[in-house]
Amino acid sequence: MTVLSGGQNICGISIGVISLESYFPKPPGHIKNPSSLPFTTTYEILRGITVPQLLNDPSPKMLEPILDAARRLEAQGVLAITGSCGFLAMFQKEIAEAVSVPVFISSLLQVPLAFQMTQAPVGILTASASSLTKEHLDCAGTGNIPIVVRGLEHTEEFAAVILRNERTSMDLDKVCKEVLDVGINLVKDHPEVGTIVLECTDLPPYAHKLQQTLQRPVFDLTTLAIMMHDVIQRRAYSGFVQSMRLFGSEPGKAPSH
């Protein structure tokens, strides 16, 4: 007999996402587009906290609503918690301490791993280089890792829609070109960069094109979330140890014909 304790309204959710309030399109690959993710998700929206607010005015007053959202996700039964914006990195420690499930709030947590892979500087593509501070990086555990940062704050389409919240419609092809241009310029100026980490959760939809263009490993929140899902939801391996012996044959002997 199998007896479960119950207590959850909805069961079978792997990852909970603390989400900023935003209404622009989220193409496949975005953490807020569950149709493209290989795991189950649920969301807690931080009503009134937008991308421009988090980037430009990360007030300590945001912390309590963020922690409340994390606790609600834990109460729903999620197995791990992430966030919809890499700039939430500055709250990584506090969120992890507030709940009993693993927290990987920002893709920036992958910077140390990316560096160890190649022992070469890590290129970081971010929504806004001017907003990404040493505090964000320190909270993500980057330490003294050599990095090169480039942002999209000087773009046209990306900046208007995502950074300035001027409208909700977005030209995805134009954004893709802007992302590729920033990545190309980063590698052109710093060919020593060995890996790329995408801070912004709006960038993974273009990660495959970035990799094809830059010819480097590309990390983003989706790659981290998939790894974390596999860590918290280990599954038995399929396969076999050795080939099945043919009927009637003996070890070390070929079957007779």
C-alpha positions in Angstrom: 0.0 0.0 0.0 1.3 3.5 -1.0 0.3 6.3 1.3 1.1 10.0 0.4 0.9 12.8 2.9 -0.9 15.2 0.5 -1.2 18.9 1.2 -0.7 20.3 -2.3 -3.5 21.5 -4.6 -1.5 20.6 -7.7 1.1 17.9 -7.7 4.1 16.9 -9.9 5.7 20.4 -10.2 9.5 20.3 -10.5 10.6 24.0 -10.7 9.0 27.1 -9.3 9.8 30.4 -10.9 9.8 33.8 -9.1 8.7 36.0 -12.0 8.9 39.7 -12.6 5.7 41.3 -14.0 6.2 41.7 -17.8 3.9 41.3 -20.8 6.3 41.2 -23.8 6.5 38.0 -25.8 8.4 35.0 -24.4 9.6 32.8 -27.3 10.4 29.1 -26.7 13.5 28.8 -24.6 12.4 31.5 -22.1 11.9 30.3 -18.6 8.4 31.9 -18.7 7.4 29.8 -21.7 6.7 26.3 -20.2 5.7 24.9 -23.5 9.4 24.6 -24.5 10.7 23.3 -21.2 11.4 19.6 -20.5 10.1 19.8 -16.9 7.0 21.0 -15.1 6.9 24.6 -13.8 4.8 26.9 -11.8 5.1 30.7 -11.3 4.7 33.3 -8.6 4.4 36.8 -10.1 6.0 39.7 -8.3 3.2 42.2 -9.0 4.5 45.7 -9.5 8.1 44.6 -9.8 9.2 45.1 -13.4 12.5 44.6 -15.3 13.2 48.4 -15.4 12.6 48.6 -11.6 14.8 45.6 -10.7 17.7 46.8 -13.0 17.5 50.5 -12.2 16.3 50.6 -8.6 16.9 47.3 -6.8 15.4 48.5 -3.5 15.7 46.4 -0.3 11.9 46.8 -0.2 11.8 44.2 -2.9 13.3 41.5 -0.7 10.2 40.6 1.4 7.8 40.2 -1.6 10.5 38.0 -3.2 10.9 35.8 -0.1 7.1 35.5 0.2 7.0 34.3 -3.4 9.7 31.7 -2.7 7.8 30.5 0.4 4.6 30.2 -1.6 6.4 28.2 -4.2 7.8 25.9 -1.6 4.3 25.4 -0.1 3.1 24.4 -3.5 5.5 21.5 -3.4 8.1 22.6 -6.0 11.5 20.8 -5.8 13.6 23.8 -6.6 13.3 27.5 -7.3 14.6 29.8 -9.9 13.9 33.3 -11.2 12.8 35.1 -14.4 15.7 37.6 -14.3 19.4 37.2 -13.8 19.5 40.3 -11.8 17.7 38.5 -9.0 21.2 37.1 -8.2 21.7 39.8 -5.5 19.0 37.9 -3.5 20.3 34.4 -4.0 21.6 34.0 -0.4 18.5 35.4 1.2 16.1 33.3 -0.9 18.1 30.1 -0.3 18.1 30.7 3.4 14.3 31.4 3.4 13.3 28.0 2.0 14.3 24.4 2.4 14.5 23.5 -1.4 17.4 24.3 -3.7 17.5 27.8 -5.2 19.3 28.7 -8.4 17.9 32.1 -8.9 20.2 33.4 -11.7 22.1 32.0 -14.7 25.1 33.9 -13.4 25.7 31.0 -11.0 27.2 29.1 -14.0 30.1 31.6 -14.4 32.5 29.6 -12.1 31.6 26.4 -14.0 32.1 28.1 -17.4 35.5 29.4 -16.3 36.7 26.0 -14.9 35.8 24.4 -18.2 38.4 26.4 -20.2 40.4 28.5 -17.7 39.7 31.4 -20.1 37.7 34.6 -19.5 34.0 34.2 -19.5 31.9 36.5 -21.7 28.7 37.6 -20.1 25.8 39.0 -22.3 23.5 40.9 -20.1 20.4 43.0 -20.6 22.3 46.0 -19.3 26.0 46.1 -18.6 25.6 49.4 -16.8 23.2 47.9 -14.3 25.2 44.7 -13.7 27.2 45.5 -10.6 30.0 43.8 -8.7 27.4 43.0 -6.0 25.4 41.0 -8.5 28.5 39.1 -9.6 29.7 38.5 -6.0 26.3 37.2 -5.0 26.5 34.7 -7.8 29.8 33.5 -6.6 32.0 34.7 -9.4 34.8 35.8 -7.2 37.9 36.9 -9.1 37.0 35.0 -12.3 38.0 37.0 -15.4 35.0 38.2 -17.2 34.0 40.4 -20.1 30.6 42.0 -20.0 28.5 43.4 -22.8 25.0 44.6 -22.6 22.0 45.3 -24.8 21.1 48.7 -23.3 22.1 50.5 -26.5 20.0 48.4 -28.8 16.8 49.6 -30.4 14.2 46.9 -30.2 15.4 45.0 -27.1 16.0 48.1 -25.1 12.6 49.7 -26.0 10.5 46.7 -25.1 12.4 45.0 -22.3 14.5 47.7 -20.6 12.2 50.7 -21.0 8.8 48.9 -21.1 7.6 51.2 -23.9 5.3 48.5 -25.5 4.5 44.8 -25.3 4.9 43.9 -29.0 8.4 42.9 -30.1 10.1 42.1 -33.4 11.8 38.8 -32.6 14.0 38.9 -35.7 15.2 42.3 -34.9 16.0 41.3 -31.3 17.9 38.2 -32.6 20.1 40.4 -34.8 20.8 42.8 -32.0 21.8 39.9 -29.7 24.1 38.4 -32.4 25.7 41.8 -33.1 26.5 42.3 -29.4 27.9 38.8 -29.1 30.0 39.1 -32.3 31.5 42.4 -31.1 32.3 40.9 -27.7 34.3 38.0 -29.2 35.9 40.3 -31.8 37.2 42.6 -29.1 38.1 39.8 -26.8 38.9 36.6 -28.7 40.4 35.1 -25.6 36.9 34.6 -24.2 36.3 30.8 -23.9 32.6 30.6 -23.0 29.5 32.7 -23.0 27.0 33.1 -20.2 23.6 34.7 -20.9 22.5 36.6 -17.8 19.2 37.6 -19.3 16.3 35.1 -19.5 15.2 36.8 -22.7 18.3 35.6 -24.5 18.1 31.8 -24.5 15.7 31.8 -27.5 18.7 33.0 -29.5 21.3 30.8 -27.8 21.6 28.3 -30.6 22.3 31.0 -33.2 24.8 32.6 -30.8 26.6 29.3 -30.5 26.6 28.7 -34.3 28.0 32.2 -34.8 30.5 32.5 -31.9 31.6 28.8 -31.9 31.8 28.7 -28.1 29.8 26.9 -25.3 26.8 29.0 -24.4 25.2 28.9 -20.9 21.8 30.4 -19.9 19.1 29.9 -17.3 17.5 27.1 -19.3 20.7 25.0 -19.4 21.0 25.5 -15.6 17.3 24.7 -15.0 17.6 21.5 -17.0 20.7 20.5 -15.1 18.9 21.3 -11.8 15.9 19.3 -12.8 18.0 16.3 -13.5 19.7 16.7 -10.1 16.4 16.9 -8.1 14.6 14.3 -10.3 17.1 11.5 -10.8 15.8 8.7 -13.0 17.0 5.2 -13.4 19.3 4.6 -16.4 18.2 2.3 -19.2 20.6 0.1 -21.1 22.5 -3.2 -20.5 25.7 -4.4 -19.0 26.7 -6.8 -21.7 25.3 -8.4 -24.7 22.8 -11.2 -24.1 24.4 -14.6 -24.6 23.0 -16.6 -27.4 21.0 -19.6 -26.4 23.2 -22.7 -26.0 26.6 -20.8 -26.2 29.2 -21.0 -23.5 31.3 -18.1 -22.1 34.3 -17.5 -24.3 33.1 -19.7 -27.1 31.4 -18.8 -30.3 28.0 -20.3 -30.9 28.0 -23.4 -33.0 26.1 -23.5 -36.3 
